[in-house]
Amino acid sequence: MTSSAEQLTPARPWGAGRLAPYPATVHRPHATVSIDPLTQIGEFRDRLGQVVEMGKHGTSSGTETSTTTNSDSAPDQGHDQDSHQD
């Protein structure tokens, strides 16, 4: 008697046809990243231990409020959104 594993036909995974080579990589100037205990900000250091400036980035925040226009029968609901980025 043959087992069910012997009866299975190997199949190529469906996602294998979607694979592509990785794009060209870029060497970054840092070797390690650690958190400064006082500022709680990441410090990027090169192979000599010197801090490397990695550029500035912004922060963002947003709020969302729900609105209901008719609460005694079938409510008509919506929402408002806003965001702020610096």
TIRO-2110 file (N, C-alpha, C; in Angstrom, 1 decimal):
// TIRO-2110
0.8, -1.2, 0.0, N, 1, A
0.0, 0.0, 0.0, CA, 1, A
0.9, 1.2, 0.0, C, 1, A
0.5, 2.3, -0.8, N, 2, A
1.3, 3.5, -0.9, CA, 2, A
0.7, 4.5, 0.1, C, 2, A
1.6, 5.4, 0.6, N, 3, A
1.1, 6.4, 1.5, CA, 3, A
0.6, 7.6, 0.7, C, 3, A
-0.2, 8.5, 1.3, N, 4, A
-0.7, 9.6, 0.6, CA, 4, A
0.4, 10.6, 0.2, C, 4, A
1.5, 10.6, 0.9, N, 5, A
2.6, 11.5, 0.6, CA, 5, A
3.3, 11.1, -0.8, C, 5, A
3.3, 9.8, -1.0, N, 6, A
3.8, 9.3, -2.3, CA, 6, A
2.9, 9.6, -3.5, C, 6, A
1.7, 9.8, -3.3, N, 7, A
0.7, 10.1, -4.3, CA, 7, A
0.7, 11.6, -4.7, C, 7, A
1.3, 12.5, -3.9, N, 8, A
1.2, 13.9, -4.2, CA, 8, A
2.2, 14.3, -5.3, C, 8, A
1.8, 15.1, -6.1, N, 9, A
2.7, 15.6, -7.2, CA, 9, A
3.3, 17.0, -6.8, C, 9, A
4.6, 17.1, -6.7, N, 10, A
5.2, 18.4, -6.4, CA, 10, A
4.7, 19.5, -7.3, C, 10, A
4.3, 20.6, -6.7, N, 11, A
3.9, 21.8, -7.5, CA, 11, A
4.7, 23.0, -7.2, C, 11, A
4.9, 23.8, -8.2, N, 12, A
5.7, 25.0, -8.0, CA, 12, A
4.8, 26.0, -7.2, C, 12, A
5.4, 26.6, -6.1, N, 13, A
4.6, 27.6, -5.3, CA, 13, A
4.1, 28.7, -6.2, C, 13, A
2.8, 29.1, -6.0, N, 14, A
2.2, 30.1, -6.9, CA, 14, A
2.9, 31.4, -6.9, C, 14, A
3.6, 31.8, -5.8, N, 15, A
4.3, 33.1, -5.7, CA, 15, A
5.6, 33.1, -6.4, C, 15, A
6.2, 31.9, -6.7, N, 16, A
7.5, 31.9, -7.3, CA, 16, A
7.6, 32.6, -8.6, C, 16, A
6.6, 32.7, -9.4, N, 17, A
6.6, 33.4, -10.7, CA, 17, A
6.6, 34.9, -10.5, C, 17, A
6.3, 35.4, -9.2, N, 18, A
6.3, 36.8, -9.0, CA, 18, A
7.7, 37.3, -8.4, C, 18, A
8.6, 36.4, -8.2, N, 19, A
9.9, 36.8, -7.6, CA, 19, A
10.7, 37.6, -8.7, C, 19, A
11.5, 38.5, -8.2, N, 20, A
12.4, 39.3, -9.0, CA, 20, A
13.6, 39.6, -8.3, C, 20, A
14.7, 39.9, -8.9, N, 21, A
16.0, 40.2, -8.2, CA, 21, A
15.8, 41.5, -7.4, C, 21, A
16.5, 41.6, -6.2, N, 22, A
16.5, 42.8, -5.4, CA, 22, A
17.0, 43.9, -6.2, C, 22, A
16.5, 45.1, -6.0, N, 23, A
17.1, 46.3, -6.7, CA, 23, A
18.5, 46.5, -6.1, C, 23, A
19.3, 47.4, -6.8, N, 24, A
20.6, 47.7, -6.4, CA, 24, A
20.6, 48.2, -4.9, C, 24, A
21.5, 47.7, -4.1, N, 25, A
21.6, 48.2, -2.7, CA, 25, A
22.6, 49.4, -2.6, C, 25, A
22.4, 50.1, -1.5, N, 26, A
23.2, 51.3, -1.3, CA, 26, A
23.9, 51.1, 0.1, C, 26, A
25.2, 51.3, 0.1, N, 27, A
25.9, 51.1, 1.4, CA, 27, A
25.7, 52.3, 2.2, C, 27, A
25.2, 52.1, 3.4, N, 28, A
25.0, 53.2, 4.4, CA, 28, A
26.2, 53.5, 5.2, C, 28, A
26.4, 54.7, 5.6, N, 29, A
27.7, 55.1, 6.3, CA, 29, A
27.7, 54.6, 7.8, C, 29, A
26.7, 54.0, 8.3, N, 30, A
26.8, 53.7, 9.7, CA, 30, A
27.0, 52.2, 9.9, C, 30, A
27.6, 51.8, 11.0, N, 31, A
27.9, 50.4, 11.3, CA, 31, A
27.0, 49.9, 12.5, C, 31, A
26.6, 50.8, 13.4, N, 32, A
25.8, 50.4, 14.5, CA, 32, A
24.8, 51.5, 14.8, C, 32, A
23.7, 51.1, 15.5, N, 33, A
22.7, 52.1, 15.9, CA, 33, A
22.4, 51.7, 17.4, C, 33, A
22.4, 52.8, 18.2, N, 34, A
22.0, 52.6, 19.6, CA, 34, A
21.1, 53.7, 20.0, C, 34, A
20.5, 53.6, 21.2, N, 35, A
19.6, 54.6, 21.7, CA, 35, A
20.3, 55.4, 22.8, C, 35, A
20.4, 56.7, 22.6, N, 36, A
20.9, 57.6, 23.6, CA, 36, A
20.0, 57.6, 24.9, C, 36, A
20.6, 57.2, 26.0, N, 37, A
19.7, 57.1, 27.2, CA, 37, A
19.1, 58.4, 27.7, C, 37, A
19.7, 59.5, 27.4, N, 38, A
19.2, 60.8, 27.9, CA, 38, A
18.1, 61.3, 26.9, C, 38, A
18.3, 61.2, 25.6, N, 39, A
17.4, 61.8, 24.7, CA, 39, A
16.4, 60.8, 24.1, C, 39, A
16.7, 59.5, 24.3, N, 40, A
15.9, 58.4, 23.7, CA, 40, A
15.8, 58.5, 22.2, C, 40, A
16.9, 59.0, 21.6, N, 41, A
17.0, 59.2, 20.1, CA, 41, A
18.1, 58.2, 19.6, C, 41, A
17.9, 57.6, 18.5, N, 42, A
18.8, 56.7, 17.9, CA, 42, A
20.1, 57.4, 17.5, C, 42, A
21.3, 56.8, 17.8, N, 43, A
22.5, 57.4, 17.4, CA, 43, A
23.2, 56.4, 16.4, C, 43, A
23.5, 56.9, 15.3, N, 44, A
24.1, 56.1, 14.2, CA, 44, A
25.6, 56.3, 14.3, C, 44, A
26.4, 55.3, 14.4, N, 45, A
27.9, 55.4, 14.5, CA, 45, A
28.6, 54.6, 13.4, C, 45, A
29.7, 55.2, 13.0, N, 46, A
30.5, 54.5, 11.9, CA, 46, A
31.4, 53.5, 12.5, C, 46, A
32.2, 52.9, 11.7, N, 47, A
33.1, 51.8, 12.2, CA, 47, A
34.1, 52.3, 13.2, C, 47, A
34.4, 53.6, 13.3, N, 48, A
35.4, 54.1, 14.2, CA, 48, A
34.7, 54.6, 15.5, C, 48, A
33.3, 54.5, 15.6, N, 49, A
32.6, 54.9, 16.8, CA, 49, A
32.1, 56.3, 16.7, C, 49, A
32.4, 57.0, 15.6, N, 50, A
32.0, 58.4, 15.5, CA, 50, A
30.5, 58.5, 15.1, C, 50, A
29.8, 59.5, 15.7, N, 51, A
28.4, 59.7, 15.3, CA, 51, A
28.3, 60.1, 13.9, C, 51, A
27.4, 59.5, 13.1, N, 52, A
27.1, 59.8, 11.7, CA, 52, A
25.8, 60.5, 11.6, C, 52, A
25.7, 61.7, 11.0, N, 53, A
24.4, 62.4, 10.8, CA, 53, A
23.7, 61.7, 9.7, C, 53, A
22.4, 61.2, 10.0, N, 54, A
21.7, 60.5, 9.0, CA, 54, A
20.6, 61.3, 8.4, C, 54, A
20.6, 62.6, 8.5, N, 55, A
19.6, 63.5, 7.9, CA, 55, A
18.5, 63.7, 8.8, C, 55, A
17.7, 64.7, 8.5, N, 56, A
16.5, 65.1, 9.3, CA, 56, A
15.3, 64.4, 8.7, C, 56, A
14.3, 64.2, 9.6, N, 57, A
13.0, 63.6, 9.2, CA, 57, A
11.9, 64.3, 10.0, C, 57, A
10.8, 64.3, 9.4, N, 58, A
9.6, 65.0, 10.1, CA, 58, A
8.8, 64.0, 11.0, C, 58, A
7.9, 64.6, 11.7, N, 59, A
7.0, 63.8, 12.5, CA, 59, A
5.6, 64.1, 12.0, C, 59, A
4.6, 63.3, 12.3, N, 60, A
3.3, 63.6, 11.9, CA, 60, A
2.3, 63.1, 13.0, C, 60, A
1.2, 63.7, 13.0, N, 61, A
0.1, 63.3, 14.0, CA, 61, A
-1.2, 63.6, 13.3, C, 61, A
-2.2, 62.9, 13.8, N, 62, A
-3.5, 63.0, 13.2, CA, 62, A
-4.6, 62.8, 14.2, C, 62, A
-5.8, 63.3, 13.9, N, 63, A
-7.0, 63.0, 14.7, CA, 63, A
-8.1, 62.6, 13.8, C, 63, A
-9.1, 61.9, 14.4, N, 64, A
-10.3, 61.4, 13.7, CA, 64, A
-11.4, 61.5, 14.6, C, 64, A
-12.5, 62.1, 14.2, N, 65, A
-13.7, 62.2, 15.1, CA, 65, A
-14.9, 61.6, 14.3, C, 65, A
-15.7, 60.9, 15.1, N, 66, A
-16.9, 60.3, 14.5, CA, 66, A
-18.1, 61.2, 14.7, C, 66, A
-18.9, 61.2, 13.7, N, 67, A
-20.1, 62.1, 13.7, CA, 67, A
-21.4, 61.2, 13.5, C, 67, A
-22.4, 61.5, 14.2, N, 68, A
-23.7, 60.9, 14.1, CA, 68, A
-24.8, 62.0, 14.0, C, 68, A
-25.6, 61.9, 12.9, N, 69, A
-26.6, 63.0, 12.7, CA, 69, A
-28.0, 62.6, 13.1, C, 69, A
-28.3, 61.3, 13.4, N, 70, A
-29.6, 60.9, 13.7, CA, 70, A
-29.5, 59.7, 14.6, C, 70, A
-29.6, 60.0, 16.0, N, 71, A
-29.4, 58.9, 16.9, CA, 71, A
-30.7, 58.2, 17.3, C, 71, A
-31.9, 58.6, 16.9, N, 72, A
-33.1, 58.0, 17.4, CA, 72, A
-33.7, 56.9, 16.4, C, 72, A
-33.2, 56.9, 15.2, N, 73, A
-33.6, 55.8, 14.3, CA, 73, A
-32.3, 55.3, 13.6, C, 73, A
-32.4, 55.2, 12.3, N, 74, A
-31.2, 54.7, 11.5, CA, 74, A
-30.2, 55.8, 11.5, C, 74, A
-29.1, 55.7, 12.2, N, 75, A
-28.1, 56.8, 12.2, CA, 75, A
-27.4, 56.9, 10.9, C, 75, A
-27.1, 58.2, 10.6, N, 76, A
-26.3, 58.5, 9.4, CA, 76, A
-24.9, 58.9, 10.0, C, 76, A
-24.0, 58.1, 9.8, N, 77, A
-22.7, 58.3, 10.4, CA, 77, A
-21.6, 58.7, 9.4, C, 77, A
-20.7, 59.5, 9.9, N, 78, A
-19.5, 59.9, 9.1, CA, 78, A
-18.4, 60.1, 10.0, C, 78, A
-17.3, 60.7, 9.4, N, 79, A
-16.2, 61.0, 10.3, CA, 79, A
-15.3, 62.1, 9.6, C, 79, A
-14.6, 62.8, 10.4, N, 80, A
-13.7, 63.9, 10.0, CA, 80, A
-12.2, 63.5, 10.3, C, 80, A
-11.3, 63.8, 9.5, N, 81, A
-9.9, 63.6, 9.7, CA, 81, A
-9.1, 64.8, 9.4, C, 81, A
-8.0, 64.9, 10.2, N, 82, A
-7.0, 66.0, 9.9, CA, 82, A
-5.7, 65.4, 10.2, C, 82, A
-4.6, 66.0, 9.7, N, 83, A
-3.3, 65.6, 10.0, CA, 83, A
-2.4, 66.8, 9.9, C, 83, A
-1.2, 66.6, 10.6, N, 84, A
-0.2, 67.7, 10.7, CA, 84, A
1.1, 67.0, 10.5, C, 84, A
1.9, 67.6, 9.7, N, 85, A
3.3, 67.0, 9.5, CA, 85, A
4.3, 68.2, 9.5, C, 85, A
5.4, 68.0, 10.2, N, 86, A
6.5, 69.0, 10.1, CA, 86, A
7.8, 68.4, 9.7, C, 86, A
END
